[in-house]
């Protein structure tokens, strides 16, 4: 019951954020649609950009899949910052982003988490037995059919022959932060999220890390949208790969891919 109520609350919040983002976009110099896992770090980057440029940036956070669909349906975004390459490729194929502005900025890691008071110890190895570790509980994971973190999680579990055993024991979440919250609240004994998410939530701990070989590379690309008319969108995108931004990304646990550029 609590899980169902939590899911409904998260859905309502997502709808409210979508409505507010449309209204806020009208007062912003740059409107950014960004993956939920970027929340704390991108907020910090935005504050620094606003301080240096005197521009107003509004960010709408959700699953990359949901944001890509919103852009496809005409939502007013100037910059799309995805948690995987596929959804950026999707918008590229629809000619909804300016291809020449596309850049891969960050990497992340995939981890298995539990509530901080959990005593579970698990080793990531062939024939991984997560089903026994779950007991009567469920594995919190972002929707593996659509959301990048869920797709990475499914790939990792498949790599270790664990997917079929847990597929019917999933707590599917709207995005990676919703999966994180299920574990933080004790609604799920285990969850799969990015390392940066785990670092942002004091109520969970990392039980184990999935080796990079077990899933596609977790790369965050960003680009200006084709519909953008903002003169500040490209300067903001450029700022994401400056030394000032790189320091923030690193502080929040990301690995920086783009070579630092000089501020403009």
N, C-alpha and C positions, 0 to 999 in steps of 0.2 A: 504493500500500500504506500509506504513512504517513498519507495523508488518511483512508483507511478506518479505521485504528487510532485516529486522532484523533477521528473521528466516534463510534466505539464508546465511547471514553473519556468523551466529553462526554455521551453518552446515559447511561452508568453513573453519572456524577456527578450528572446531573439526577435520576435515580431515587433516589440516595442523599440528595440535598438534600430531595426530597419526603418521604422517610421521616423524616429528621431534623426537618423542619419540623413534622410532626405531633407528635413527642415534645416539641419545644421549645415548641410552642404551649401545652402544658399548664402550663408554668412562666412564661409571659409574661403581662404585663398587656395587651399589644396584639400581635396577629400580623398582619403586613402582607404581602400578595402584591404584588410590584412588578416592573415591566418591567426586564429585564436592563440596559438602558442607564442606569438610575438608580443603579447599584451604589455608586460612590464618593461621589457627592453625597448620596444618601439615607442612607448609613452615617454621614456627617458630621452630617446633620440629626438622625438618631436619637440620636447621642451627645449633642448639645446638648439635645434634648428630655429625655433620661434625666437629664442633669445638673440641669436645671431642675425636673423633676417627680418625681424619684426613682422613676420607672416603668421597667419592663422591656419593651423592644420587640424582637421577633424578626421579621426580614425574610426572606422566601423570594423569590429572584430567578429569573426565567425569561422566556420569551417571553410577551407579554400573552395570546396565544391559548391557550397551555398553562395559564396561571394561571386564565383565565376558565373553561376546561373543568373544572379541578380544583374551583373554587368551585361550579360547576354540579353536580358529583358529590359535593358535601358536604364538601370540604376545609375545615378550621377557620381561615378567614381573617376578621379583623375589618375590615380596610381593603383595598381593591383600588386599585392605582395603575397605570394603564394607559399605554401609549405611543401609543395612538390612541383615537379616539372610538368606533369601530365595536364594539370588544369591550366597552366600557362600555355602549353601546347594547344590545348583546346581553344582558348581565346585567340591564339595566333591563327589557327586554322579558320576561324570565323572573321579574321581581320579586325578584331576588336581591341587589339593593342598595337602600339607603334613598335614594330619589330626591331628597328634600329636602336631603341632605348632599352631593350631587354638585357638584363644582366643577372648572373647568378651571384648572390651575395654571401650566403651563410650555409653552414652545415650543422646538423644536429645528430644526436644519438638516440637510440631506442632503448628503454629500460623497463624492467618489471618492478612494480612498486607494491607496497603493502602499508597499512596504517603503522604509525610509529611504534605502537605497543605490540605489534605482531611479532611472534617468535619464529615465524617461518624462515627456513633457509632453503634455497633452491639453487641448483647449479644448471646453467644453460649448457646442455649437451645433447648428443643424438638420442632419440627416443625419450625426449623430455616428458615427464609425467606431471603435467599441471592439474589434471583431473583429480588426482588424489589430494593434491595440496589445496584445492578449492573446497573440498568437503561438500557441504550443502550450499555453499555460496556460489557466486558467479564472477566471471572475469570481466572487469570493466574495460571497455575498449571503444574507441570512436568507430562509428559505422564502417565496417570493413568493405562495404560495397561502394562507398563514395568518398569517405574522408581520408586524406593522406595518412594520418597516424594509424588509422584502422587498417588501411591497405598494407602499410609497412608491417604492422603487427601480424596480420594474417600470413604474409610472406615469411616472416621469421618463424612463426609457429609451424608452418608447412615445412620449412627447411629442417626443423627438428622433429618432424613426424608427430606433432602435438595438436595440429589443427582439428582433425576429425574427432578427437576425444573431447574437445572443449566447445565445438561449434554450437552445440545445443545448450551450453552453459554460459552464454555471453550476456552481459548487461551492455547492450548497444547504446552508445551515447551520441548526441547530436554533433559533438566536436571533442577534441582531446581534453579541453578544460572541463567539460562535463564528466568525462571519464575520470579525470583526476579528482573531481569533487566527490564522486561516488565512493572512492577509496578513502579520501580524507574524512568523510562522514561515517565511515565504517559500514557503508551499505554493501560494499564488495570487499572480499579479503585480499584480492589481487587486481592489478590493473596494468595496462600497457600504455605508456605515455612517452613523451620526449624527456631527455635528461633535464632540459631547461625548465620543463613544467615541474618536475620533482623538486628542483632547487627552489622554485617559487612557492612551494607549499610545505610549511613546517609540520603539517599533520601526517605526512607520508615519509617513507624512507625507501631508498633503492635497495631492492633485494638482489637483483642481478642485472647485468647489461647484455644486450644482444650484440654479438659480433657483427661488424659491417657486412661480412660475407653472407649473412643470413637474410638480407633484405636489400632492395634497391637503395642507392645512395639518397640520403635525406638532404636535399638541396632546396634552398629558398631563393627563387627568382623574383625579380620585380621589374615592372615596366609601366610606362605611361599608357593610358588607354587612348584608343583612337577618337573617342568622343570628347576627350578633355579639351577645354578651351582655356585652361588656367596657364598663365605665363609663369607661375611658380612651380608647376608640376615637375618639370625637368630639373630645375635647381634643387628641388627637394630630393628627387631620385638620385641626383649626383651626390648630395650630402650623405646619403646612406652608406657610401663607400669612402668617406673622408676619415682621416686619422681620429677625429673627435668621435665619430660614430663607431669606429672600430673598437675604441676603448670601452664603449658602452656595451656593444655586442659581447665582447670578451668577458666583461664583468658579469653578465647574465648567463654565461655558460655556452655561448655559441662559438663556433669556429668560423673565422672570417675568411671568405674566399676571394672577394674582389680586392684588387690592389688599391691601397689608399690613394685617393685623389686629392688635389688641392681644393679647398673651398672656393665657391664662385660667388 
